[in-house]
């Protein structure tokens, strides 16, 4: 799609028909880059968004107006990027969205989930876990946003990878909150339990893993352990001499 229009963003001709670039073309291209594993995906997607922003500014055409979906896709790109400043770039976009007065640009639940995923991949250490809790508090305090299983799962994943001394305890607390909630939006799934298990097993010295409690929570949530969870729990119990 990117190759269909040049850097001047002029009309393109397809089978003799003239087509003006639209938000859908840009969105399709940015979404494709957000799912790409190429190392330059974030840079390429970012340049496309900059072109769209400039085009919207020059033409003042609402059909070319960037929105939260596009900005969130860019955050997803930077969340997978290995550059030293990747997290800084993701945070900068997030901050721009928060400071916007335009409802179409303000962060959504998907945006928060994408930024949490960026933190889980950042290698930032304990600071990433503390930042994850700050984001959760923002959502819980918002009248506009609804917390969901994807946000909680990515937050737990941040804690699991943070090397924070309280990662296991914090992950278990979030998991208990989800299991005990009547809100179907936060019902934990197999990915939530896998992330929580990783956090619990990474920090057994300061917070011993309670396999019975963990499996009881899975049962209460109606989630069956898969092979990965069975193996990890069995290994943990073996190491505990049980």
PAZAPA-4460 file (N, C-alpha, C; in steps of 0.05 Angstrom, whole numbers, plus 32768, in hexadecimal, padded with zeros to 4 digits):
% residues 242
    n_x    n_y    n_z   ca_x   ca_y   ca_z    c_x    c_y    c_z   seq   type   mol
   8011   7FE8   8000   8000   8000   8000   8011   8019   8000     1      X     A
   8027   8018   800F   8039   802F   8011   8044   8037   7FF6     2      X     A
   8049   8023   7FE5   8054   8029   7FCB   8041   8035   7FB8     3      X     A
   8027   8036   7FBF   8013   8041   7FAC   8014   805F   7FAA     4      X     A
   8020   806C   7FBE   8021   8089   7FBC   803D   8092   7FC3     5      X     A
   8046   80A7   7FB6   8062   80B0   7FBA   8063   80C3   7FD2     6      X     A
   807B   80CE   7FD7   8080   80DE   7FEF   8071   80F8   7FEE     7      X     A
   8066   8100   7FD6   8057   8119   7FD4   8039   8114   7FDA     8      X     A
   8032   80FA   7FDF   8016   80F3   7FE5   8003   80FE   7FD1     9      X     A
   800A   80FB   7FB7   7FF8   8104   7FA2   7FE5   80EF   7F9B    10      X     A
   7FD1   80F6   7F8A   7FBD   80E2   7F81   7FCC   80CC   7F72    11      X     A
   7FC1   80B4   7F74   7FCC   809E   7F66   7FB9   8094   7F51    12      X     A
   7FC4   8086   7F3D   7FB4   807C   7F27   7FB5   805D   7F27    13      X     A
   7F9D   8051   7F28   7F9B   8034   7F29   7F88   802C   7F13    14      X     A
   7F91   801D   7EFF   7F80   8014   7EE8   7F72   802C   7EDB    15      X     A
   7F80   8042   7ED8   7F74   8059   7ECB   7F63   806B   7EDC    16      X     A
   7F5F   8063   7EF5   7F4F   8073   7F07   7F61   8082   7F1B    17      X     A
   7F59   809B   7F20   7F69   80AC   7F33   7F5D   80A9   7F4F    18      X     A
   7F6F   80A3   7F62   7F67   809F   7F7D   7F78   80B0   7F8F    19      X     A
   7F6B   80C0   7FA0   7F79   80D1   7FB3   7F80   80C0   7FCC    20      X     A
   7F97   80C4   7FD7   7F9E   80B6   7FF0   7F89   80BB   8006    21      X     A
   7F82   80A6   8015   7F6E   80A9   802A   7F7A   809F   8044    22      X     A
   7F6C   80A5   805A   7F74   809C   8074   7F76   807E   8076    23      X     A
   7F65   8070   8066   7F65   8053   8067   7F7F   8048   805B    24      X     A
   7F89   8055   8046   7FA3   804C   803A   7FB9   804F   804F    25      X     A
   7FBA   8066   805C   7FCF   806A   8070   7FCB   8057   8087    26      X     A
   7FB3   8053   8090   7FAD   8041   80A6   7FB6   8025   80A0    27      X     A
   7FB0   801C   8087   7FB7   8001   807F   7FD5   7FFD   807F    28      X     A
   7FE4   8012   8076   8001   8010   8075   800D   8010   8091    29      X     A
   8003   8022   80A2   800D   8024   80BD   8007   800A   80CD    30      X     A
   7FEF   8000   80C9   7FE7   7FE7   80D6   7FF9   7FD0   80CD    31      X     A
   7FFF   7FCF   80B3   8011   7FBA   80A9   802D   7FBC   80B6    32      X     A
   8037   7FD4   80B8   8051   7FD8   80C5   8050   7FD1   80E2    33      X     A
   8039   7FD6   80F0   8037   7FD0   810C   8038   7FB2   8111    34      X     A
   8032   7FA2   80FD   8032   7F85   80FF   804C   7F79   80F3    35      X     A
   805D   7F8A   80E8   8075   7F80   80DC   808B   7F7B   80F0    36      X     A
   809C   7F68   80EA   80B3   7F62   80FC   80CD   7F6F   80F2    37      X     A
   80CB   7F7F   80DD   80E2   7F8D   80D3   80ED   7FA1   80E7    38      X     A
   8107   7FA4   80E9   8113   7FB6   80FC   810D   7FD3   80F7    39      X     A
   8106   7FDA   80DE   8100   7FF6   80D8   80E2   7FFC   80D7    40      X     A
   80D2   7FE9   80E1   80B5   7FEC   80DF   80AB   8006   80ED    41      X     A
   80B5   800B   8105   80AC   8023   8114   80B4   803C   8106    42      X     A
   80CC   803D   80FB   80D5   8055   80EC   80C4   8059   80D3    43      X     A
   80BE   8044   80C5   80AE   8046   80AD   8092   804F   80B3    44      X     A
   8086   8043   80C7   806B   804A   80CF   806A   8067   80D9    45      X     A
   807E   806F   80E8   807F   808B   80F2   8081   809F   80DC    46      X     A
   8090   8099   80C7   8093   80AC   80B1   8078   80AE   80A2    47      X     A
   806A   8098   809F   8050   8099   8091   803C   80AA   80A1    48      X     A
   803C   80A7   80BC   802B   80B8   80CC   8032   80D5   80CA    49      X     A
   804B   80DC   80C9   8054   80F7   80C6   804A   8103   80AC    50      X     A
   804B   80F3   8097   8041   80FC   807D   8023   8101   807E    51      X     A
   8015   80EF   808B   7FF8   80F3   808E   7FF1   810C   809E    52      X     A
   8000   8110   80B4   7FFB   8128   80C4   8000   8142   80B4    53      X     A
   8014   8141   80A4   801A   8159   8093   8005   815D   807E    54      X     A
   7FFC   8147   8072   7FE7   8148   805D   7FCD   8153   8069    55      X     A
   7FC6   8149   8081   7FAE   8153   808E   7FB0   8171   8095    56      X     A
   7FC7   8179   809D   7FCC   8195   80A4   7FC9   81A7   808B    57      X     A
   7FD3   819D   8074   7FD2   81AD   805C   7FB7   81AE   804F    58      X     A
   7FA9   8197   8050   7F8F   8195   8042   7F77   8199   8055    59      X     A
   7F7B   8196   806F   7F66   8199   8082   7F4D   8188   807A    60      X     A
   7F54   8170   8072   7F3F   815D   8069   7F3A   8148   807F    61      X     A
   7F22   8148   808A   7F1C   8136   80A0   7F1F   8118   8098    62      X     A
   7F1E   8113   807E   7F22   80F7   8075   7F3F   80EF   8077    63      X     A
   7F51   8102   807D   7F6D   80FC   8080   7F77   8101   809D    64      X     A
   7F64   8103   80AF   7F6A   810A   80CB   7F75   80F2   80DA    65      X     A
   7F8E   80F4   80E5   7F99   80DE   80F5   7F88   80D9   810E    66      X     A
   7F87   80C0   8117   7F77   80BA   812F   7F86   80A8   8142    67      X     A
   7F79   80A1   8158   7F87   8092   816D   7F8F   8076   8164    68      X     A
   7F81   806B   8150   7F88   8050   8146   7FA3   8051   8139    69      X     A
   7FA8   8066   8129   7FC2   8069   811C   7FD9   806E   8130    70      X     A
   7FD4   8080   8143   7FE9   8086   8157   7FEF   806D   8168    71      X     A
   7FDA   805E   816E   7FDE   8045   817E   7FEE   8031   816E    72      X     A
   7FEA   802F   8154   7FF9   801D   8143   8017   8024   8143    73      X     A
   801D   803F   8144   8039   8047   8145   8045   803F   8160    74      X     A
   8036   8042   8176   803F   8039   8190   8045   801B   8190    75      X     A
   8034   800C   8182   8038   7FEF   8180   8053   7FE9   8171    76      X     A
   8058   7FF9   815D   8071   7FF6   814E   8089   7FFB   8160    77      X     A
   8089   8011   816E   809F   8017   8180   80A1   8004   8197    78      X     A
   808B   7FF7   819F   808B   7FE3   81B4   809B   7FCB   81AD    79      X     A
   809E   7FC5   8193   80AD   7FAE   818A   80C9   7FB6   8180    80      X     A
   80CE   7FCF   817E   80E8   7FD9   8173   80FE   7FD5   8188    81      X     A
   8116   7FD0   817F   812D   7FCB   8191   813F   7FE4   8194    82      X     A
   8138   7FFA   8188   8148   8012   818B   8149   801B   81A8    83      X     A
   815F   8028   81B0   8161   8031   81CC   814C   8045   81D3    84      X     A
   8143   8055   81C0   812F   8069   81C6   8112   8061   81BE    85      X     A
   810E   8047   81BA   80F4   803E   81B1   80DE   8044   81C5    86      X     A
   80E3   803F   81DF   80CF   8044   81F3   80CA   8062   81F6    87      X     A
   80DF   8072   81F4   80DB   808F   81F5   80C9   8099   81DF    88      X     A
   80CD   808D   81C7   80BC   8095   81B0   809F   808D   81B5    89      X     A
   809B   8075   81BF   807F   806C   81C5   8072   807E   81DA    90      X     A
   8081   8085   81EE   8076   8096   8203   8070   80B2   81F9    91      X     A
   8081   80BC   81E6   807D   80D6   81DB   8063   80D8   81CB    92      X     A
   805D   80C3   81BC   8044   80C2   81AD   802C   80C0   81C0    93      X     A
   802F   80AF   81D5   801A   80AD   81E9   8014   80C8   81F6    94      X     A
   8029   80D6   81FD   8026   80F0   820A   8018   8104   81F7    95      X     A
   801F   8104   81DE   8011   8115   81CA   7FF4   810F   81C9    96      X     A
   7FED   80F6   81CA   7FD1   80EE   81CA   7FC2   80F7   81E3    97      X     A
   7FCF   80F5   81FA   7FC3   80FE   8213   7FBE   811C   8214    98      X     A
   7FD0   812A   8207   7FCE   8148   8208   7FBB   8153   81F3    99      X     A
   7FB1   8141   81E1   7F9F   814A   81CC   7F84   8150   81D7   100      X     A
   7F77   8165   81CB   7F5C   816C   81D2   7F48   815E   81C0   101      X     A
   7F52   814F   81AD   7F42   8141   8199   7F3A   8125   81A3   102      X     A
   7F21   8120   81A7   7F19   8105   81B1   7F22   80EF   819E   103      X     A
   7F25   80F5   8185   7F2C   80E0   8171   7F4A   80D8   8174   104      X     A
   7F59   80E8   8182   7F76   80E4   8185   7F7E   80DA   81A1   105      X     A
   7F6D   80DF   81B4   7F73   80D8   81D0   7F77   80BA   81D3   106      X     A
   7F88   80B2   81E6   7F8E   8096   81EA   7F76   8085   81F1   107      X     A
   7F75   806D   81E6   7F5F   805A   81EB   7F6A   8043   81FC   108      X     A
   7F59   8031   8202   7F62   8019   8210   7F78   800A   8201   109      X     A
   7F75   800A   81E6   7F89   7FFC   81D5   7FA4   800B   81D7   110      X     A
   7FA3   8025   81DA   7FBB   8035   81DC   7FCA   802D   81F5   111      X     A
   7FBC   802C   820C   7FC8   8025   8225   7FD4   8009   8224   112      X     A
   7FC5   7FF7   8218   7FCE   7FDB   8215   7FE8   7FDA   8205   113      X     A
   7FE9   7FEA   81EF   8001   7FEA   81DE   8019   7FF5   81ED   114      X     A
   8014   800A   81FD   802B   8016   820B   8034   8003   8221   115      X     A
   8022   7FF5   822E   802A   7FE1   8242   803B   7FCB   8235   116      X     A
   8033   7FC3   821D   8042   7FAF   820F   805E   7FB9   8209   117      X     A
   8060   7FD3   8202   807A   7FDF   81FD   808C   7FDE   8216   118      X     A
   807F   7FE3   822D   808E   7FE1   8246   8098   7FC5   824C   119      X     A
   8087   7FB1   8245   808F   7F96   824A   80A7   7F8D   8239   120      X     A
   80AA   7F9A   8222   80C0   7F94   8210   80D8   7FA7   8214   121      X     A
   80D7   7FBA   8227   80EA   7FCF   8228   8104   7FC8   8236   122      X     A
   8104   7FB4   8247   811C   7FAE   8257   8122   7FC3   826B   123      X     A
   810E   7FD3   8272   8112   7FEA   8284   8116   7FE2   82A1   124      X     A
   810E   7FC9   82A8   8112   7FC0   82C3   80FB   7FC8   82D5   125      X     A
   8100   7FCA   82EF   80EB   7FD1   8303   80DC   7FEA   82FC   126      X     A
   80E9   7FFE   82EF   80DB   8016   82E9   80C3   8012   82D6   127      X     A
   80C5   7FFD   82C5   80B0   7FF7   82B2   8097   7FEE   82C2   128      X     A
   809C   7FDE   82D7   8085   7FD4   82E7   8077   7FEB   82F5   129      X     A
   8086   7FFE   8300   807A   8015   830D   806A   8026   82FA   130      X     A
   8075   8029   82E2   8067   8038   82CD   804D   802A   82C5   131      X     A
   804E   800F   82C4   8036   8000   82BD   801F   8005   82D1   132      X     A
   8026   8007   82EA   8012   800C   82FF   8007   8029   82FC   133      X     A
   8018   803B   82F3   800F   8057   82EF   7FFA   8058   82D8   134      X     A
   7FFF   8048   82C3   7FED   8047   82AD   7FD2   803A   82B5   135      X     A
   7FD4   8025   82C5   7FBB   8018   82CF   7FAB   802C   82E0   136      X     A
   7FB8   803B   82F0   7FAA   804F   8301   7F9C   8064   82EF   137      X     A
   7FAA   806C   82DA   7F9D   8080   82C8   7F83   8075   82BC   138      X     A
   7F84   805B   82B4   7F6C   804F   82A8   7F56   804C   82BC   139      X     A
   7F5D   8042   82D4   7F49   803E   82E9   7F3D   8058   82F3   140      X     A
   7F4C   806E   82F0   7F42   8088   82F9   7F33   8097   82E3   141      X     A
   7F32   808C   82CB   7F26   8099   82B4   7F08   8094   82B2   142      X     A
   7EFA   80A9   82AA   7EDD   80A6   82A4   7ED9   809D   8288   143      X     A
   7EEE   809D   8278   7EEC   8098   825B   7EF5   807C   8253   144      X     A
   7F07   8071   8263   7F13   8057   825C   7F09   8040   826E   145      X     A
   7F09   8028   8262   7F01   8010   8271   7F18   7FFC   8271   146      X     A
   7F21   7FF4   8288   7F37   7FE1   828A   7F2D   7FC6   8280   147      X     A
   7F3F   7FB6   8273   7F37   7F9D   8268   7F4D   7F88   826C   148      X     A
   7F47   7F70   8263   7F5A   7F59   8267   7F75   7F5E   8259   149      X     A
   7F74   7F6B   8242   7F8D   7F70   8233   7F9F   7F83   8242   150      X     A
   7F93   7F98   824E   7FA3   7FAB   825D   7FAF   7F9E   8276   151      X     A
   7F9F   7F8F   8284   7FA9   7F81   829C   7FBF   7F6D   8294   152      X     A
   7FBA   7F5E   827F   7FCE   7F4A   8277   7FE8   7F56   8270   153      X     A
   7FE8   7F6C   8261   8001   7F79   8259   800E   7F86   8272   154      X     A
   7FFE   7F90   8285   8009   7F9A   829D   8017   7F84   82AD   155      X     A
   800B   7F6D   82AF   8017   7F56   82BD   8031   7F4E   82AF   156      X     A
   8030   7F4F   8294   8048   7F48   8284   805F   7F5B   828A   157      X     A
   8058   7F75   828D   806D   7F88   8294   807A   7F80   82AF   158      X     A
   8069   7F7A   82C3   8074   7F73   82DD   8085   7F59   82DB   159      X     A
   807C   7F46   82CB   808A   7F2D   82C8   80A6   7F30   82BD   160      X     A
   80A9   7F44   82AC   80C3   7F48   829E   80D4   7F5E   82AB   161      X     A
   80CA   7F69   82C1   80D7   7F81   82CC   80ED   7F7C   82E0   162      X     A
   80EF   7F63   82EA   8103   7F5D   82FF   80FD   7F6C   8318   163      X     A
   80E5   7F76   831B   80DD   7F84   8334   80DB   7F70   834B   164      X     A
   80E5   7F77   8363   80E4   7F64   8379   80C8   7F5C   8382   165      X     A
   80B4   7F6B   837A   8099   7F65   8382   8088   7F5C   836A   166      X     A
   8095   7F53   8355   8086   7F4C   833C   8072   7F36   8340   167      X     A
   8079   7F21   834F   8067   7F0B   8353   804F   7F13   8364   168      X     A
   8054   7F22   8379   803E   7F2B   838A   802B   7F3E   837B   169      X     A
   8036   7F50   836C   8025   7F63   835D   8015   7F55   8347   170      X     A
   8021   7F42   8339   8013   7F33   8324   7FFC   7F23   8330   171      X     A
   8002   7F17   8347   7FEC   7F07   8354   7FD5   7F18   835D   172      X     A
   7FDC   7F30   8366   7FC7   7F43   836F   7FB5   7F4B   8358   173      X     A
   7FC2   7F52   8341   7FB2   7F59   8329   7FA1   7F42   8320   174      X     A
   7FAC   7F2A   8321   7F9E   7F12   8318   7F86   7F0D   832A   175      X     A
   7F89   7F11   8344   7F73   7F0D   8357   7F5D   7F22   8352   176      X     A
   7F65   7F3A   834C   7F52   7F4F   8345   7F41   7F47   832D   177      X     A
   7F4E   7F3C   8319   7F40   7F34   8301   7F2D   7F1D   8306   178      X     A
   7F37   7F09   8314   7F27   7EF1   8319   7F0E   7EF7   832A   179      X     A
   7F11   7F09   833D   7EFB   7F0F   834F   7EE7   7F24   8343   180      X     A
   7EEE   7F30   832C   7EDD   7F44   8320   7EC5   7F38   8312   181      X     A
   7EAF   7F46   8312   7E97   7F3E   8303   7E97   7F4A   82E7   182      X     A
   7EAB   7F5A   82E1   7EAC   7F67   82C7   7EB7   7F54   82B2   183      X     A
   7EA7   7F4D   829E   7EB1   7F3A   8289   7EC8   7F45   8279   184      X     A
   7ECC   7F5F   8279   7EE2   7F6B   826A   7EFD   7F64   8276   185      X     A
   7EFE   7F5E   8290   7F18   7F58   829C   7F1C   7F3B   82A3   186      X     A
   7F0A   7F2A   8299   7F0D   7F0D   829F   7F28   7F03   8293   187      X     A
   7F39   7EF7   82A4   7F53   7EEF   829B   7F52   7ED7   8288   188      X     A
   7F65   7ED6   8276   7F67   7EBF   8263   7F81   7EB1   8267   189      X     A
   7F87   7E9E   8255   7F9F   7E8E   8258   7FB8   7E9E   8256   190      X     A
   7FB8   7EB4   8247   7FCF   7EC5   8244   7FD4   7ED5   825E   191      X     A
   7FBE   7EDD   826B   7FC0   7EEB   8285   7FCE   7ED9   8299   192      X     A
   7FC4   7EC0   829B   7FD0   7EAE   82AF   7FED   7EA7   82A8   193      X     A
   7FF3   7EA5   828F   800F   7E9F   8287   8021   7EB5   8290   194      X     A
   8019   7ECE   828B   8029   7EE5   8292   802C   7EE7   82B1   195      X     A
   8016   7EE2   82BF   8017   7EE2   82DD   8029   7ECC   82E7   196      X     A
   8028   7EB5   82DB   8039   7E9F   82E4   8056   7EA6   82E0   197      X     A
   805D   7EB2   82CA   8079   7EBB   82C5   8082   7ECE   82DB   198      X     A
   8071   7EE0   82E3   8078   7EF3   82F8   807B   7EE5   8313   199      X     A
   806A   7ED2   8318   806C   7EC4   8332   8084   7EB2   8333   200      X     A
   808B   7EA5   831D   80A3   7E93   831D   80BD   7EA3   831C   201      X     A
   80BC   7EBC   8313   80D5   7ECC   8312   80DD   7ED7   832C   202      X     A
   80CC   7ED5   8340   80D1   7EE3   835A   80CA   7ED1   8372   203      X     A
   80D1   7EB8   8371   80C9   7EA5   8386   80D8   7EA9   83A0   204      X     A
   80F0   7EB5   839E   80FF   7EB8   83B7   80F2   7ECB   83CB   205      X     A
   80E6   7EE1   83C0   80D9   7EF4   83D2   80BB   7EF0   83D4   206      X     A
   80B0   7EE0   83C0   8093   7EDB   83C0   808F   7EBF   83B6   207      X     A
   8090   7EAA   83C8   808D   7E8E   83BF   8075   7E89   83AE   208      X     A
   8078   7E79   839A   8062   7E72   8388   804F   7E5E   8395   209      X     A
   8035   7E65   8396   8021   7E54   83A1   8011   7E47   838A   210      X     A
   801A   7E2F   8382   800E   7E22   836B   7FF0   7E1C   836F   211      X     A
   7FE9   7E14   8388   7FCD   7E0E   838D   7FBB   7E27   8389   212      X     A
   7FC3   7E3E   8394   7FB4   7E56   8391   7FB2   7E5E   8374   213      X     A
   7FC8   7E5B   8365   7FC9   7E63   8349   7FB5   7E52   8339   214      X     A
   7FB6   7E38   833D   7FA4   7E26   832E   7F87   7E2A   8336   215      X     A
   7F82   7E31   8350   7F67   7E36   8359   7F5C   7E4F   834B   216      X     A
   7F6D   7E63   8347   7F64   7E7B   8339   7F5E   7E75   831C   217      X     A
   7F6D   7E64   8310   7F68   7E5C   82F4   7F4D   7E4E   82F2   218      X     A
   7F48   7E3C   8306   7F2E   7E2E   8306   7F17   7E41   830A   219      X     A
   7F1A   7E54   831C   7F05   7E67   8322   7EFF   7E79   8309   220      X     A
   7F14   7E7E   82FA   7F11   7E8F   82E2   7F07   7E7F   82CA   221      X     A
   7F06   7E64   82CD   7EFD   7E54   82B7   7F11   7E50   82A1   222      X     A
   7F2B   7E52   82A8   7F41   7E50   8295   7F50   7E36   829A   223      X     A
   7F52   7E25   8286   7F60   7E0C   828A   7F7E   7E10   8285   224      X     A
   7F8F   7E05   8296   7FAC   7E06   8291   7FB4   7DF9   8277   225      X     A
   7FC5   7E06   8268   7FCF   7DF9   8250   7FEA   7DEB   8256   226      X     A
   7FF7   7DDF   8242   800F   7DD0   8246   8025   7DE1   8252   227      X     A
   8027   7DFA   8249   803C   7E0C   8252   8039   7E11   8270   228      X     A
   8021   7E17   8279   801C   7E1C   8295   8020   7E02   82A6   229      X     A
   8017   7DEB   829B   801C   7DD2   82AA   803A   7DCD   82AE   230      X     A
   804A   7DD2   8299   8066   7DCD   829B   8074   7DE0   82AF   231      X     A
   806C   7DFA   82AE   8078   7E0E   82C0   8070   7E09   82DD   232      X     A
   8057   7E02   82E1   804F   7DFC   82FD   805C   7DE3   8307   233      X     A
   805E   7DCE   82F7   806A   7DB5   82FF   8088   7DB9   8306   234      X     A
   8095   7DCA   82F5   80B2   7DCF   82FA   80B5   7DDF   8314   235      X     A
   80A4   7DF2   8319   80A5   7E02   8331   80A1   7DF0   834A   236      X     A
   808E   7DDE   8349   8089   7DCC   835F   80A0   7DB9   8364   237      X     A
   80AC   7DB1   834E   80C3   7D9F   8350   80DA   7DAD   835E   238      X     A
   80DE   7DC6   8357   80F4   7DD6   8363   80EE   7DDC   8380   239      X     A
   80D5   7DDD   8387   80CD   7DE2   83A3   80CD   7DC8   83B3   240      X     A
   80D2   7DB1   83A5   80D3   7D97   83B2   80B8   7D8C   83B9   241      X     A
   80A4   7D95   83A9   8089   7D8B   83AF   807F   7D78   8399   242      X     A
***
